[in-house]
Amino acid sequence: MNISESAVGMYERDEREPSFKILNQIADYFGVSYDYLLGSSIARTPEEGMAFSDGGRNWTEEEMQIAESIIETLRKQQGK
């Protein structure tokens, strides 16, 4: 991504914020959405976020955490 170690350190210490271009590269590299990368969603991808949609119903944070736990458990079982 052509990011210096000092820049990464500044991002980690909240001394500097990455540009949108860098955020895009990081999200693409890890295969996640911007919302997940920035901590505003537990859904890693837009498709995964659709799983939390229920006809416009807003899920509570606790419900979303439970759903994420179930999804992770199912993924682990399928991987075996």
N, CA, C and O atoms as a DFTB+ gen file, in Angstrom:
320 C
 N C O
     1  1       0.818      -1.200       0.000
     2  2       0.000       0.000       0.000
     3  2       0.856       1.256       0.000
     4  3       0.350       2.374      -0.100
     5  1       2.127       1.056       0.110
     6  2       3.046       2.188       0.067
     7  2       2.831       3.163       1.229
     8  3       2.807       4.378       1.032
     9  1       2.675       2.614       2.452
    10  2       2.482       3.418       3.660
    11  2       3.705       3.208       4.545
    12  3       4.111       2.072       4.792
    13  1       4.280       4.284       5.011
    14  2       5.469       4.155       5.852
    15  2       5.101       3.631       7.236
    16  3       3.965       3.773       7.687
    17  1       6.081       3.024       7.899
    18  2       5.861       2.525       9.254
    19  2       5.490       3.660      10.197
    20  3       4.668       3.478      11.095
    21  1       6.089       4.828      10.001
    22  2       5.767       5.946      10.884
    23  2       4.329       6.406      10.688
    24  3       3.673       6.802      11.651
    25  1       3.825       6.361       9.446
    26  2       2.430       6.738       9.190
    27  2       1.489       5.751       9.878
    28  3       0.506       6.160      10.496
    29  1       1.783       4.460       9.775
    30  2       0.959       3.457      10.443
    31  2       0.956       3.699      11.949
    32  3      -0.094       3.625      12.588
    33  1       2.106       3.984      12.508
    34  2       2.197       4.274      13.941
    35  2       1.349       5.475      14.331
    36  3       0.700       5.471      15.377
    37  1       1.356       6.502      13.490
    38  2       0.535       7.684      13.773
    39  2      -0.951       7.359      13.684
    40  3      -1.746       7.891      14.459
    41  1      -1.341       6.480      12.735
    42  2      -2.744       6.056      12.648
    43  2      -3.137       5.327      13.932
    44  3      -4.213       5.555      14.484
    45  1      -2.254       4.452      14.394
    46  2      -2.538       3.659      15.599
    47  2      -2.639       4.521      16.844
    48  3      -3.408       4.208      17.753
    49  1      -1.875       5.597      16.898
    50  2      -1.881       6.487      18.071
    51  2      -2.876       7.638      17.936
    52  3      -2.903       8.539      18.774
    53  1      -3.695       7.609      16.880
    54  2      -4.675       8.672      16.599
    55  2      -4.025      10.044      16.463
    56  3      -4.621      11.062      16.816
    57  1      -2.809      10.062      15.954
    58  2      -2.120      11.323      15.708
    59  2      -2.360      11.802      14.279
    60  3      -2.116      12.962      13.949
    61  1      -2.833      10.901      13.454
    62  2      -3.073      11.196      12.038
    63  2      -4.142      10.248      11.532
    64  3      -4.260       9.122      12.017
    65  1      -4.928      10.701      10.549
    66  2      -5.949       9.847       9.955
    67  2      -5.575       9.532       8.512
    68  3      -5.080      10.394       7.786
    69  1      -5.815       8.287       8.104
    70  2      -5.496       7.934       6.716
    71  2      -6.446       8.641       5.746
    72  3      -7.587       8.950       6.090
    73  1      -5.967       8.885       4.559
    74  2      -6.795       9.500       3.518
    75  2      -7.847       8.495       3.064
    76  3      -7.756       7.308       3.380
    77  1      -8.846       8.972       2.323
    78  2      -9.859       8.074       1.783
    79  2      -9.226       7.044       0.848
    80  3      -9.661       5.894       0.794
    81  1      -8.212       7.460       0.124
    82  2      -7.524       6.540      -0.781
    83  2      -6.899       5.390       0.005
    84  3      -7.026       4.226      -0.375
    85  1      -6.223       5.723       1.101
    86  2      -5.597       4.694       1.940
    87  2      -6.670       3.820       2.583
    88  3      -6.520       2.599       2.633
    89  1      -7.761       4.432       3.081
    90  2      -8.850       3.649       3.670
    91  2      -9.410       2.658       2.651
    92  3      -9.699       1.509       2.988
    93  1      -9.560       3.102       1.423
    94  2     -10.051       2.231       0.355
    95  2      -9.099       1.060       0.143
    96  3      -9.541      -0.079      -0.006
    97  1      -7.822       1.326       0.128
    98  2      -6.830       0.265      -0.069
    99  2      -6.854      -0.726       1.098
   100  3      -6.756      -1.935       0.889
   101  1      -6.982      -0.215       2.318
   102  2      -7.010      -1.089       3.497
   103  2      -8.264      -1.957       3.471
   104  3      -8.190      -3.163       3.706
   105  1      -9.417      -1.348       3.184
   106  2     -10.678      -2.105       3.125
   107  2     -10.601      -3.175       2.041
   108  3     -11.014      -4.313       2.264
   109  1     -10.078      -2.823       0.874
   110  2      -9.935      -3.796      -0.213
   111  2      -8.987      -4.926       0.178
   112  3      -9.268      -6.096      -0.083
   113  1      -7.872      -4.577       0.797
   114  2      -6.875      -5.575       1.191
   115  2      -7.475      -6.619       2.134
   116  3      -7.246      -7.818       1.978
   117  1      -8.253      -6.140       3.123
   118  2      -8.828      -7.049       4.108
   119  2     -10.204      -7.588       3.691
   120  3     -10.779      -8.427       4.385
   121  1     -10.725      -7.109       2.567
   122  2     -12.016      -7.593       2.084
   123  2     -13.175      -7.224       2.987
   124  3     -14.096      -8.018       3.177
   125  1     -13.134      -6.013       3.548
   126  2     -14.194      -5.561       4.448
   127  2     -14.800      -4.255       3.943
   128  3     -14.248      -3.605       3.055
   129  1     -15.938      -3.881       4.515
   130  2     -16.589      -2.623       4.153
   131  2     -15.936      -1.462       4.910
   132  3     -15.236      -1.661       5.902
   133  1     -16.185      -0.248       4.416
   134  2     -15.703       0.937       5.135
   135  2     -16.300       0.994       6.531
   136  3     -15.603       1.285       7.503
   137  1     -17.611       0.712       6.627
   138  2     -18.284       0.788       7.918
   139  2     -17.641      -0.144       8.933
   140  3     -17.452       0.231      10.090
   141  1     -17.304      -1.352       8.508
   142  2     -16.657      -2.297       9.412
   143  2     -15.262      -1.802       9.789
   144  3     -14.862      -1.847      10.952
   145  1     -14.542      -1.337       8.792
   146  2     -13.184      -0.845       9.019
   147  2     -13.176       0.314      10.020
   148  3     -12.285       0.408      10.864
   149  1     -14.164       1.183       9.918
   150  2     -14.231       2.355      10.789
   151  2     -14.968       2.094      12.091
   152  3     -15.116       2.999      12.913
   153  1     -15.434       0.857      12.287
   154  2     -16.058       0.492      13.553
   155  2     -17.518       0.871      13.696
   156  3     -18.063       0.818      14.799
   157  1     -18.164       1.254      12.604
   158  2     -19.572       1.643      12.710
   159  2     -20.525       0.516      12.344
   160  3     -21.739       0.717      12.313
   161  1     -19.987      -0.673      12.064
   162  2     -20.823      -1.825      11.730
   163  2     -20.101      -3.097      12.131
   164  3     -18.876      -3.187      12.051
   165  1     -20.890      -4.088      12.567
   166  2     -20.284      -5.393      12.848
   167  2     -20.278      -6.267      11.610
   168  3     -19.636      -7.317      11.587
   169  1     -21.002      -5.832      10.564
   170  2     -21.024      -6.566       9.305
   171  2     -19.744      -6.255       8.541
   172  3     -19.460      -5.095       8.243
   173  1     -18.981      -7.276       8.231
   174  2     -17.700      -7.073       7.551
   175  2     -17.861      -6.619       6.109
   176  3     -17.038      -5.866       5.589
   177  1     -18.934      -7.086       5.467
   178  2     -19.171      -6.756       4.058
   179  2     -20.600      -6.256       3.898
   180  3     -21.440      -6.516       4.760
   181  1     -20.894      -5.542       2.811
   182  2     -22.274      -5.116       2.585
   183  2     -23.247      -6.302       2.529
   184  3     -24.377      -6.204       3.008
   185  1     -22.804      -7.418       1.943
   186  2     -23.652      -8.607       1.855
   187  2     -23.979      -9.143       3.242
   188  3     -25.110      -9.549       3.510
   189  1     -22.989      -9.141       4.115
   190  2     -23.206      -9.609       5.477
   191  2     -24.156      -8.658       6.202
   192  3     -24.963      -9.091       7.026
   193  1     -24.062      -7.388       5.901
   194  2     -24.955      -6.400       6.497
   195  2     -26.400      -6.653       6.128
   196  3     -27.302      -6.377       6.919
   197  1     -26.631      -7.179       4.928
   198  2     -27.986      -7.489       4.486
   199  2     -28.607      -8.556       5.377
   200  3     -29.824      -8.586       5.555
   201  1     -27.777      -9.432       5.938
   202  2     -28.287     -10.477       6.818
   203  2     -28.913      -9.881       8.070
   204  3     -29.756     -10.519       8.701
   205  1     -28.514      -8.672       8.439
   206  2     -29.046      -8.025       9.627
   207  2     -30.276      -7.183       9.314
   208  3     -30.830      -6.544      10.208
   209  1     -30.705      -7.174       8.067
   210  2     -31.879      -6.420       7.664
   211  2     -33.112      -7.278       7.856
   212  3     -33.121      -8.453       7.489
   213  1     -34.139      -6.702       8.423
   214  2     -35.371      -7.441       8.682
   215  2     -36.561      -6.547       8.358
   216  3     -37.289      -6.113       9.250
   217  1     -36.749      -6.274       7.054
   218  2     -37.875      -5.463       6.643
   219  2     -37.861      -4.060       7.217
   220  3     -38.920      -3.506       7.510
   221  1     -36.701      -3.481       7.383
   222  2     -36.610      -2.126       7.913
   223  2     -36.553      -2.059       9.432
   224  3     -36.425      -0.973       9.998
   225  1     -36.646      -3.203      10.095
   226  2     -36.573      -3.229      11.556
   227  2     -35.156      -2.906      11.987
   228  3     -34.202      -3.430      11.412
   229  1     -35.004      -2.071      12.968
   230  2     -33.679      -1.744      13.497
   231  2     -33.328      -2.723      14.614
   232  3     -34.057      -2.848      15.598
   233  1     -32.213      -3.407      14.451
   234  2     -31.753      -4.356      15.453
   235  2     -31.011      -3.602      16.550
   236  3     -30.342      -2.604      16.282
   237  1     -31.129      -4.076      17.768
   238  2     -30.359      -3.494      18.862
   239  2     -28.918      -3.983      18.735
   240  3     -28.643      -4.963      18.042
   241  1     -28.021      -3.301      19.399
   242  2     -26.614      -3.710      19.385
   243  2     -26.473      -5.120      19.945
   244  3     -25.690      -5.916      19.426
   245  1     -27.219      -5.434      20.993
   246  2     -27.151      -6.773      21.591
   247  2     -27.626      -7.835      20.605
   248  3     -27.011      -8.896      20.503
   249  1     -28.713      -7.568      19.877
   250  2     -29.204      -8.521      18.881
   251  2     -28.184      -8.726      17.773
   252  3     -27.988      -9.848      17.306
   253  1     -27.539      -7.657      17.353
   254  2     -26.530      -7.767      16.299
   255  2     -25.333      -8.576      16.770
   256  3     -24.781      -9.365      16.003
   257  1     -24.921      -8.392      18.025
   258  2     -23.797      -9.156      18.559
   259  2     -24.134     -10.643      18.648
   260  3     -23.294     -11.496      18.358
   261  1     -25.367     -10.947      19.049
   262  2     -25.804     -12.340      19.110
   263  2     -25.809     -12.942      17.709
   264  3     -25.327     -14.056      17.505
   265  1     -26.357     -12.202      16.743
   266  2     -26.395     -12.686      15.365
   267  2     -24.985     -12.915      14.832
   268  3     -24.733     -13.917      14.163
   269  1     -24.065     -11.998      15.121
   270  2     -22.684     -12.168      14.662
   271  2     -22.068     -13.416      15.275
   272  3     -21.353     -14.152      14.595
   273  1     -22.335     -13.659      16.539
   274  2     -21.808     -14.845      17.207
   275  2     -22.341     -16.120      16.555
   276  3     -21.598     -17.084      16.364
   277  1     -23.621     -16.121      16.218
   278  2     -24.224     -17.283      15.556
   279  2     -23.586     -17.497      14.189
   280  3     -23.249     -18.625      13.827
   281  1     -23.422     -16.418      13.432
   282  2     -22.813     -16.510      12.106
   283  2     -21.394     -17.061      12.202
   284  3     -21.015     -17.930      11.416
   285  1     -20.611     -16.568      13.149
   286  2     -19.238     -17.046      13.320
   287  2     -19.212     -18.528      13.686
   288  3     -18.377     -19.279      13.182
   289  1     -20.124     -18.948      14.559
   290  2     -20.204     -20.357      14.943
   291  2     -20.524     -21.223      13.730
   292  3     -19.917     -22.277      13.544
   293  1     -21.474     -20.785      12.904
   294  2     -21.832     -21.546      11.704
   295  2     -20.670     -21.609      10.731
   296  3     -20.429     -22.653      10.125
   297  1     -19.946     -20.512      10.571
   298  2     -18.786     -20.518       9.668
   299  2     -17.719     -21.494      10.138
   300  3     -17.122     -22.208       9.332
   301  1     -17.482     -21.523      11.447
   302  2     -16.480     -22.452      11.996
   303  2     -16.895     -23.895      11.773
   304  3     -16.068     -24.744      11.438
   305  1     -18.196     -24.170      11.962
   306  2     -18.696     -25.540      11.763
   307  2     -18.585     -25.948      10.298
   308  3     -18.263     -27.100      10.010
   309  1     -18.840     -25.044       9.380
   310  2     -18.756     -25.355       7.953
   311  2     -17.321     -25.569       7.512
   312  3     -17.057     -26.293       6.552
   313  1     -16.381     -24.925       8.227
   314  2     -14.976     -25.049       7.881
   315  2     -14.365     -26.375       8.278
   316  3     -13.280     -26.723       7.811
   317  1     -15.047     -27.123       9.136
   318  2     -14.508     -28.403       9.619
   319  2     -14.727     -29.508       8.636
   320  3     -14.333     -30.646       8.889
